Amino acid sequence: MTISAAKIPQPSRRDLIAMALAAGVGADARAQTSGAPVRVGGTLSLTGPLAATGAIHKIVGDVFVQQANKAGGMLGRPIEWVLLDDQSKPDLARTLYERLITVDKVDLIIGPYATANILSAMSVAQRYNKILVHSTFGIPKLATYERHFPGWPIGFTPEDSVSNMAIDGILSTGKSIKTVAIVTSKFPSVNFLAAGAREAFKKRGVNEAAFIEFEFGARDFGPIAARVREANADLLYMGAIGLEGNQLLEAMEKINYTPKNHLYLYPAPGPLSLSPLGKDALSLTIYEDLPPFNTNPMAAEFAKLYREACAKAGMPFVDPETQAGAGYSAWQILTGAVNATKSLDDETLTQHLKKNGAQTIVGKVRFDGPQNYGDDLMRLKQVQDGKWVIVWPREVATPGKTIVVK
């Protein structure tokens, strides 16, 4: 079930400040940490096909840990983030989480980026009965482990809710979308959502002009571009992750083809918005540095620190958006639970989160639904004038912005 922002209770300023302090991130809080650090282990894709987005999650983690330690860390002890590179490989992620738990003896673990790697980490967490908070798991039905907690609130049936939310937004313009070309990586989460989109479009009377799958990590998009041009659908719906959306756009430009309308599931946000080819591209979001998400002190501080860190790292795109929001949310959930319970015990943390949920930068996240999923808080965004803006649902749209559909 999709619940609009208008129906979600919004925390007061006092609640937000209290939440920030509990999570270890306060604009004015300064507290001393002492004793042995609380060691939080995890991996990210710092190299390989997912590295463009993995870099975002690393910067978010660095910013969060730095600020949390200034505000008291966990239980008054400093946080030490033990981070390893999984190279975008699920098998390696599994091996590294084994190492973090059995060799490095970390106190807690936090999930990697992307569904396949998170699933690998989840299997290890289950073997050792460790709580696992993660940021970007895209196939909720596979998350059967009772101690997993998603920082990415996409509901339990995103294959239905996300697709129909996007279709509702597109059709809200009154423009006729009669055909769709669906292109998707075989990467699990985007392939899963693309399959759901096929059914959703069919039920809504939109004819499928093409359905094209490609191997994750592919580099030659020329043949796919030719098939998309041949289909010439009203909408290109791409199950893209990382730079795949840009690669397809560049391949289509070489054959002088521009899609009429285009949507990408999980693209690297900077490259798509900064490219002239990304004009009017649609995508999904749970967080942007825009109202209503940035209207509290905690979010404003995060946006400032994140931009500074991105600029220092030489990142071409410095605006915090959905990937940054999901990563920050995961850290808030884990740290907030530890400080609320005054415990590092995995079962204690599990029961606290199931009962209380967590107030995060993306909104109130619940874990009392099927397999610890709550509301679907996904939104639709679009590149307009070289920047992402929120365009649907109307109640959370960026002021003055509506969907552009040709």
N, C-alpha and C positions, 0 to 999 in steps of 0.2 A: 504494500500500500504506500503510495506517495503522499506525504504530508507537506503542505506548503509552509513556507517560512512564517506566513501570517498565522498559522495554527500552532506553531511551535512556541512554547513559552520562552520569552526572551529574558535573560538574567538582568538584574539591576546593576548599576555601576558598582555598588557595594559587593554584590555577588561576584562580579568579574574580578575585582581587585583581590577578594578573598581567594578566589580560584587561582589567580596568578601566583599568589604567595604560597598556597598549598602545593602548587606544582613546581615551585622553585623559580618562578619567573615574575618578578615584580619590578615596576618601573623605578621605584625608589628604595626598594628593600636592599639592605646590605647586612649580611649576617656572616659570622665566622664559621668556618667548617674545621673540624678536627678529627683526628683518629684515622684509622685505615679507610681508604676509599671504598665506596660501593662500586664494584666493577660490573659494568653492563657490557656484554659481548654481543657482537653482531657482524654481519657482512653487508657489503654493498657492491654493486657492479661498477667498480672504478675503472675497469677496462672491458673491452668487448662491445657488442652491439647495443647494450643498455647503458653504456657509460655516460652518454649525454644527460640522461635523467638521473643516473646514480650520483652524478656530481651535485645535483640539486639537493638530494637527500643528505649528502655528506655535509654540505654547507649548513643546512638546517640543523643537523645534529650538533655540529660544532657550535653554532650560535646558541642553541638551547642549553647545552652542557655548560658553556661559559657563563651564561646568565644565571642558570640554576645554582652553580657553585658560588656565585656572588650573593645569592639569596639564601644560602644554607644547605644546598645540595640535597641529599636524601638522608633523613634522620640526623641532620647536623653533620654528616660526613660528606666529603667531596665525592663527586661522581667521576669515575674514570671510564671512558668509552674505549673498549678494546675492539677496534675495527679491523676487519680483514677484507681482502679483495676476492670476491667469488668469480670474477672475470665473466659475468653474465652466464655462468654455467650452473644449472641446478645440481648436477652431481657433485661439483666442487663445493657448492654451498652446503650440501648435506655433510660432507667430510669436515668442513670448517666448523660447523656448529657442534659436531662431535668433539672436535678439538677444544673449542671454547669451554664446553661443559666438563670434559674429562681431564684435559691437560692444563688449560689455562685457569680452570676452577673459578669462572666468573660467578658472581652472585645472582645475576639476572641476565636474560637475553632479550633482545629486541629484533624484530624481523628485518629481512632484507627488502630490496625493491623488486617488484613484479611477481606475478602469481606463481610461476613455475618455481622460482627460488624460494618463495614463502612456503609453498607446499613441501619442499624439501626440508626446510627448517622446521616446519610443523611436525614432520615425522620424527625428527630427532627430539624435539621438545616433548612429544608424547612418550617417547621411549624413557625419558628421564623425569617425566611428570613436572616439567617446567612450564610456567606461564609464558605465553608468547603474545606480545602486543605487536601488531604489524600495520603497515600503512596502505598497501595497495593490492589487496587480494580480490580478484575479479570473478571468482566462481564460488559463491557462498556454499552451494550444496556439497562441495568437496571438503569444506572446513568442518569436519566432524569431531575434531578434538575439543573436549569440554573446556580446556584452559587457553583457548585462543581468543583474542579480542581485536576486532578490526578498527583501526583509526579512520578508515575510509567508509563512510556510511552510505552504502549503495543498496541497502535492503536485502532481503533474502532471494528475491526473484528479479535481478536486474535485467535478465534477458527479455523480460516483459516490460517492466516499469521504465527502464532507461530508454528503450526503443520507442515506446509510446509517448514518453515525455518529449523526446526529440521530434517525433512526428506531429504531436500536438502543437509544438512551437512553430514548426514550418508551416503547417496548415492554418495557423492562426492569422497568417497574413492575408488569407483569402486567395492566394495564388494556387494554381492547379499543379500538383505534382502527380503526373500520371505514370512515370516510369522511374526505376531506380537501378543503378548498377552497383552491386555490392562486391567490393574487393577486400580481401582479408588475409593477413598473415595467419599462419598456422600456430602462432604463439597462443597458448591455451585461453587466456582471458579474452583477448580480442576476437578470436575465432568463435568462442562461446557466445559473445554478445552479437556478433555478426549473424550467427545462426538464428538467434532469437529475433534479430531484425528482419530476417527473411519472412518469418511467420507473421510478425507484426505488420509489415508492409502489405503482405498478402491479405490479411484480415481487413486492412484499411482500404483495399481496392487499388493499391499501387502495384503495377505490373513490374516484374523483375526482368530487366533487359539483359542482365548478365550477372553471373556469380563466379568470381575468380579467386582462387586460393593460391598462395605462394609460400615458400619455405621461409621461416624466420631467419633473418640474417642475409636474405637475398640482396644483391646489389644491382642486377640488371633488370630494370623495370621497363625496358623498351617494348617487349612483347605484350606486357600487361597494358601499357599506355595505348598500344594499337587496338587492343580489344575494347578498351574503354571508349576510345574514339568511335569505333564501329557501333557500339551500343548507343552512344549519344543520348544518354538518359537525362531526365530532368534533374536528377540528383545522383551524385557520386557519394556513396556511403562506404568509407574505408575503415576497416579494422586495422588501424595503424598503431604502432608503438614506436617510440623514439623517432628516428629520422626517416622512417619509411614514407610518411606523408610527403615530405619534401622531395624524396627521391622519385616518387611517382609524378609529382607536379613538374619536376625538371625533365623527366622523360616525356611527358605530354607536351611540354613547351617545344621540345625538339621536333615534334611532328605537327606543330602549329595547332594544337588543340587545347582549349580552355574549358573546363567543366562549367555547366550553367550554374549549378549549386554544388557545394561540396562539404562533407562532414567527416571528421577524423576522430577516432575514439580517444586514444591516449598518445598524442604526438608530443615530441619535445617542444615545449611551448614557445621558447624563444625563436628557434629557427623558422617555425611556421608563421609566426606573427611578423617577423622582421623581413621575410621574403616578400617581394612584390607579387609573387605567385600565390601567396596565401591570402590575398584580398578576399574578404567576405567568407573565409573558411569558418565552419562551425565546429565546435568541439564540446566536450563535457567538462564540468567543473563542480567542485564542492567548496572552493575558496578562491577569492580574488582580492587584491588590495583595493576593494571598492565597497561602497555601502551595499548591504548592511554589515558586511563582514569586518570592516575596519573602523567601526564606530565605537570602539572601546580602547582604553589605554594600553592594554596588553597587546592587542593586535597592532596598534600604531607603533609600539616599541619594536615588536618583531619585524615589521616591514622595514623600519629604519635600519636595524642591525643587519637584516638579511641583505638589503641593497649594498650596504657598506662592505659586507663580506664578499658578495658577488663581484663588486668592482675591484676589490683587492685581489681576487682570484683571477681576474681577467675574463670573467664570464661575459658573453655578448649580450645577454638578456638578464636584467637584474630585478625585474618585478616579481614579487612573490605571487604564486598562483596555486592551482589545484595540487600539484605535486608537493610544493613546499608546505601547503596547508595540511595535507595528509601526513607528511613526515613529522611536522610539529605536533599535530594531534596525537600521534602515537607516543611521542615522548611525554606529552602532558598526561596521557592516560596512565602510563606506567609510573611516572614520578609522583603524580597526584595520589595514586592508590597507595604507594609506599608511605608517603607522608601522612595520609589520612589514617592508615591502620597502624602506623609506627612499626611496620613489620616488613621483612623480606621473605616471609614464608609464602610459597607459591599458592597453597590452598587458601590462606587468609586473603591474599590479594585477589584470587579468583572469586571468592564469595562476595567480597566488597564490590567488585565491579559488576557482578551479575545483579546485585541488589540495587546499587546506586547509579550505575552508569558513570558518565563523566561529562563535565562541561568543558568543551574545547574551543579552539579557535574557529572550527567549522560549525559549531553549534552543539547542542546537547546530544550526546551519543548514548543510545540505550543498548543494552546487551541482554534484554529479557525476552527476545523473540527466538524464532527457530535458529538453533546452532549459534547463539549469541549475536544474532543480527537484529537490528531495530529498524528505524525509519530509513527510507531512501531519500537522501538529501541532495541528489544530483541535480544540476542545473545545466542550462544550455548557454554557451558563450560564443562570441563571434569576433573575428578580426575586423575592426573598423578603424580606418585611418592609421593602420599600423599598430593598433593596440587591441588587446582583448577587452571586451565589454560583456556584461551579462545581459542576455536578451530574453530569457524565458525561465520560469514563469514570470508573468507581468509584475507580481508583487515584490520580486527581488531584482527586477531588471535595473540596470544602471540608469539613473535619471536621464530622460531625454533620448534613450536608445530603444530601438525596436529591431526586429529581425529583418535583414535584407534578403529577399528571395526574388530571383529573376524569373 
